[in-house]
Amino acid sequence: MKIMHRYAAWLMALVAMLATSCSAPKNITYMQGFESGDVQAVMEQRRLTLQPDDKISIVVSSKDPELAEVFNLAIAQHRVGSSSESSSNSASAFTVSPDGYIKYPVIGEIHVAGLNRHEAADVIERKLLSHNLLRDPKVTVEFLNATISILGDVNSPGEYPIDKDNLTILQALSKAGDLNITGMRGNVLVVREEDGKDRAYRLDLTDTESLMQSPAYYMQQNDVIYVEPNATKKRQADANGNTVLTPAFWISVASLLATITTLILNQTK
């Protein structure tokens, strides 16, 4: 009888394991506990700032378009969905030097590193006015090569443009089609270059407060986002890696235990 009770206990434990494996995981839902009407403070917004090797376009407009045209050199523009290039005479393209300057027509070098695009536009406007080059300049600065890279267990990994200031990590991941169901939402890695060194940030997409308070909540140019796959996905690298987790495996184990139990009980009669 003791043997029968022992095997019965094993079978009950096996059933409990199967029931547990079928329960819904709790680490899938984003921003858990953030209910309708809740308010959560977020990291202070930070506009993209110009860094060495950034490429920018500068558009100058004025009531005297002929004078403004001197500062608007033609650049080649790539349009989405088109394989051809078209020439535009309304903007100038500049690359920020390693020491943070751009070489601007007539004026010369202007230091722009560390400025956001609006601040850079204000600096250029003041330079044009102080040199008496234009009486009413209006300057617009836009990034041409600001991108992020999204790697790992997402639907469409790749390099994506940053098309606005204050792009959040969630908006960035949506560009890649969201995480796959096997992506680890509680341990997303963001690698960012700061002061010439790479710094790692770990984000938990399921924890609203820690997510929105992270310095990596808002994206910066050249950020690399890596989504780690869960253990089940990792084991797929091995042909038999997930065999022990399949229902068929456990059904076979249960059947084997039931057969052994029956044989032992028949021998004890």
N, C-alpha and C positions, 0 to 999 in steps of 0.2 A: 504493500500500500504506500509505503514511503516513496518508492520509485515512481509509482503512478502520480503521486502528488508533485514530485519533483518535475516530471515531464510536463504535467499540466501547468505548472508555474512557468516553465520555459515557453510553452505555447502562448500563455497569456502575455508574457513579456514581448514575444514576437509580434503579437497582434497590436500591442501598445506602440511598438516601434513603427509598424506600418501606419497606424493612425496618425502618429506624430509626423511622419514623412509626408502625409497628405494634407497637413494643415497649411493654411496660407501664410507665407513669409511676411514678416513685419518690416523688412528693410527695403521695400520697393517704393513705397509712397513718398513723394517729395514733401518737404516742409510740413512734417507731421505736427499736429496740434495747432496749426495756424487756421483758426476757424473764422467764419464770416463775422466781420466787425472787429476782429482783433487788430491791434496796432503794434508794429515791431520797428524799432529804430534800426536804421541801416548805416553802413559805413559811409562816411562823408563822400559825396560825389566828387570825382576828380576827372576833369577833362584830359584827353590825350595831350601830352606835351611833346614838343619836337625833340628828337634825339639824333645823334650822329647817324648818317647814312639814310635818314628818312628822305623820301622824295615828296615834294609838295608842289602844288600848282598855286600860282598867284595871279589873280585877275584884278586889273586896275581899270576903273571906270571914271569918267569925268564928263563935264558938260562940253569939253573940247575933246572929242574922241580921237582926233588926229594926234594930239599930244599924248594921250593915254596909250595909244597904240605902240609907242616907242618902248613901253614897259611890258607889252604883251607879245612875246615871241611865240611863234607857232610851235606846237607840240603834237606828237602823234597820240591819238586816243583810241583805245580798244573798246568797242561796244559789245555788250553782252549779246550773244547769239549771232555775232557777225565774225567772219574769218578775215575780213579786210580791215585796213586802217584808214581812218579819215583824218584830214588835217584840220586843225582848228586854229584860228588867228586871234583867239580871245583869251589865251592864258599862257603863262610862262612856267616852265618846269625847272625846279631847282633841287639840288641834293645838298643836304646839310653836311658840312665837312666834319672830320673827326674832332676838331676843336670847337664845333658848334656854330659855324658861320655859313652864310650863303653869300654868293657874289652877285650883287644886284646891279642892273644896268645903270650907268652914270654915277650912282651913289657909291658903289663899291661894296665892301664887306659889311654885313649886318649880322650881329650875334642874335641867334634865335633859339638856341638850345635851352630847354627848360620852360619855354613859353608855350601856352596853348595856341590854337590857330587864331583865336580872336585877339589875343595879346600880340601875336606876331603881326597881324594885320594893322593893329594900332601903331606899332613901332614903325612899320613901313610908311603908313600915312603921314606920321610926324616927320619922317625923313624927307618925304617928297615935299612937304610944306616948308620945312626949314631950309631946303635947298632951292626953294622957289621954282620947282619943276612943274607943279600943278597947283592950281588955286583951290580946287575942291575934290581931292582924290577920295575915292571909295575903294577899299581894298578887301578882297575876299581870299582867304587862304584855305586850301583843302589838302588833306593827305592823299597821296597817290599810291602808296605801297604799304599802308598799315594793315597788317594781317595777324591772324592767330592760327596756330596749328592744333588740330584736334585728332588725337590718336587713341587707339585701343578699342574697347568694346562698345562702339557706337555704330549707328546704322550706316553712316557715310563719312569715314575718316578722311581728312584732307586739310588743305590750307584754305582759310576763308577770310575775306576782307572785313575790316571793322568799318562799318558804314555810318557810324554815329558815335558821339561821345557817350560815356557812361553805359557802355554795353555790359550787361551782367553775365555771370557765368551761365545762368539758365538760358538766356537769349543766345549765348554763344553755342551751347550744346544743341539748341533747337536748329541751328544752321546745319549741324551734322545729322539731323533727323532723330535726335534724342538718343539716349542710351538703349542698348539692347536689354532685354529682360535679364540677361546674365551679367550685366555690368554692375559693379559694386558702387552703389550710390552713396555709401557711407565713407568712402575713402578715395575721392577724386583728387588727383595730383595736378597742381598748377606750378610750372617752372617759369620763373621770371628773372630777367637780367636786371640787377640792381648794382650800381656802382662797379660795373665791370665783373661782377660775380653772379652766378646763378643761385637763386634762392627758391626753396621748395615750400609750397603751401599745400596743406591737406584740407580738403573741404568735405563736410558731411551734408549732402543734399537733403537728408531727412530731418536735420536739426535746424529749424528756422532761425533761431537766435545766433548760433555760431556761424551759420552760413552768411547771414546778412551783415555780421560784424567783422567778417574776414577782410583783410586788405586785398585779397584776390577776388572779392565779390564782383568788382568792376574790372573789366579786362583792359590790358595795355597792349600796345603793339609788340609783336614778337612773342607773346605768351604762348606756352605749349601746355595743352591740357591732355592729360592721360587718364583714361578710364580703365581701371584694372578689371579683368574678368573674374567671376567668382570661381570657387574651387571646382564646381562641376564642369564649367567651361574649360578650365585649365586641364582637367583630367582627360578631356577629349583628345589631347595631344597623344595619349596612349590608347591604343586600340581597345584595351580591356579596362581602361581607367575607371569607367563608371558602371561596370557590370554589377558590382556589389550594391549599387543604389537602385537598380531596376526592379519593378514589381515582379517580373518573371523570376529573378534570382531569389527573392524572398518567398515567393510561392513554392519554388522548388525546395527551399530549406524547410518550409513548414510541412510540405508533403513528406520529406525525408524524416523529419522528427515524428510526424504522425505514424509513419510506417514503423519506425524503431519502437515507438511507444506501444503500438499494437503487438509487435513481436515479444516485447518484454512482458507485457500483461498476459499474453498467451502462455509464456513459459512459467509464470508464477502461479498459474491456476493449478 
